[in-house]
């Protein structure tokens, strides 16, 4: 790198020295190509950014516009009737919230101890946390369809049927690495002095974790939980084989459940226009929920930052 | 013993076991998929399954080649579209953009990466597929629009926020001192970006693209909805393709009575897992090495 630095850094100097022999035009040209290249790339950068932003606008515009055309009060308050031609998608809305909520609760119960172990019980940068972080990175990358297939295998091995419970297990596997990574990120940032202060007052590791560090990192943890919830509620592939679509609202862990992504997927797959319209409505509701979760997570982060020591 | 100390001891052991179990899940996942896919590999051969294109479950023929080709092509196309654009956006956001642009764009990225894949699929069906169909008509190719190109475009939009956010993270690790040194030697802003910042962040940017690749490789629903699902090796951008995850999503859970069918599908899941893990591991290790 040093040689390259010297090369171009020397450029302007050389042109000053030989400037008298060069014609004014040539001098102008050299400056121009430097500026031109920068100009082109800057234009490309701004263009790319505009493309990304407009992609979002198109997505939201299309989904909300098409969805709100077919959205009605009945859509969110009734179960489907007469072969998904009439009624609403209450079954899918409730199913989604149950699957998302259950999976998030399960993932939280597993990830909180994990993150505390990595950051409070052992030293943050020692071998165990480093290995754990790597494993979590790997788990985070596993495609959700693979979790879905794995969930189906677990399900059939234990003689379960496709149900709310099975869907919760599959989705919680998907959410776990998302949650752990986000929580770990927050806990690593917590000042080590707070931990040391807590120990020096005679607190145990358990007390330090749950009474001090938990409070300090609460805003970040809340964001992590909501982020995982948003991801879990919107996932299709993990629940495709495990939820077992049904048009009634699930009453227990062993009853089959519908979710919003599945409702979109199956209803869009039919050749009937009026059933497809309902898929657009379901997609709009799903998008609305995901957006709401992301806004709420910002608000929650602000509301819980009262106890944070800065 | 003091009950406080007891709680602490107990929690330490319980938490360790939990941590260990979660690590074990990853191993179990890989092992279970491999065991389940063994029958098909033993009945035919690894080479037959991976490199022949004869897929006929009733006759016991399980050639995954068209599906593998579909996955590789659609992912490669998506990366071709997404990688240059995402790197440009990442560089713009971390080096050039004024503060207000950054403040305005970051939520956009958050929202884009939070949108469920099924929603991308719906928009793909409503917008991208008809557009690709029209475009192919203009070229005189008459495609339905459900094609490799539509899949690539949808996938590119899905992975770019991810590549951008990893790319920004990488660029933020470049020490400010390097930039200052370069600028003080008389380099222009662009020269600094090109010869100092990007040179330093090169490996990290490659890692970001690889992570995006592995993300795109396993993406199922959105691609399945727009790519056409015809089991063939696509010959042009406007041909339909049939990626591995789509095969798994469409066929798994049904027709379990056909011998070896279940095993062949789980083998395709194993292939997905193996490729994604390989790319992820390489990218993560590369990023670890940079940050040290």
Interface residues (C-beta under 8 A of the other chain):
Chain A: X1 X4 X5 X8 X9 X12 X13 X34 X35 X37 X38 X41 X42 X44 X45 X46 X48 X49 X51 X52 X53 X55 X56 X58 X59 X62 X63 X66 X110 X113 X114 X116 X117 X118 X121 X128 X131 X132 X134 X135 X137 X138 X139 X141 X142 X143 X144 X145 X146 X148 X149 X150 X152 X153 X173 X176 X204 X205 X206 X207 X209 X227 X230 X231 X233 X234 X235 X236 X237 X240 X241 X261 X264 X265 X268 X279 X280 X283 X286 X287 X290 X291 X293 X294
Chain B: X4 X5 X7 X8 X11 X12 X14 X15 X16 X18 X19 X22 X23 X25 X26 X29 X32 X33 X36 X84 X85 X86 X88 X89 X91 X92 X93 X96 X97 X101 X105 X108 X109 X110 X111 X112 X114 X115 X116 X117 X118 X119 X120 X121 X122 X123 X125 X126 X127 X157 X160 X161 X164 X182 X185 X186 X187 X188 X189 X190 X191 X195 X196 X199 X200 X211 X214 X215 X217 X218 X219 X220 X221 X225 X245 X248 X249 X252 X253 X265 X266 X269 X272 X273 X276 X277 X279 X280 X281 X284
